[in-house]
Amino acid sequence: MPEQPIRLVVIVGSVRSGRSGPTVANWFARQARRHGEFDVDVVDLAEVPLPMTLPDFGSAPPPEAAQALESLTPRLDAADVFVVVTPEYNHSFPASLKNVIDWHHQQWQAKPVGFVSYGGLSGGLRAVEHLRLVFAELHAVGIRDTVSFHGAGQFDDKGDPSSPEGCTRAATIMLDRLAWWARTLRAGRTARPYAA
């Protein structure tokens, strides 16, 4: 019996006007589809109007949040693996990412998370290091291998990297690791549900 495809959710973390996030995320989603083991869903946080005010623990979310969660949460629940596409703002990741992370809990647990970052001399890697700490607190498994784009103007008008060799190789390595972790952790969750 053929193995079920790995459900990959790619999260576009920036909601800033003029952002590069969708270009980077769409390029990575194409790499994942070519890889052959992934069923890819791209979640753009600019299209998910989650309020920045969280309800009290145990309280129902306000109506505007409930509507956004109704469309988003099942997509995160269905994921076997996540890839977060993030810029670096002030040596860290954008508030929109922290907000969507904080609105969810068990959706991240015992699932692998990979990172694609971009921006400036650091290529967004300082944002990734901060995200690793946040996801570890939520019992997610951060993948060591990353894809990062340093400086501006890394993509052409078609949405492809101007120098594709290094980033394509890095994406393949990361996708291979994510596939291993996704299958291993999915089997583990099936055999013994994870409770944090």
Secondary structure, DSSP 8 states (H G I E B T S, - for coil): -----EEEEEEE----TT-SHHHHHHHHHHHHHHHSSEEEEEEEGGG----S----TT----HHHHHHHHHHHHHHHH-SEEEEEEE-BTTB--HHHHHHHHT-STTTTT-EEEEEEE-TTTTTHHHHHHHHHHHHHTT-EEEEEEEEE-SS--B-TTS-BSSHHHHHHHHHHHHHHHHHHHHHHHHHHHHS----
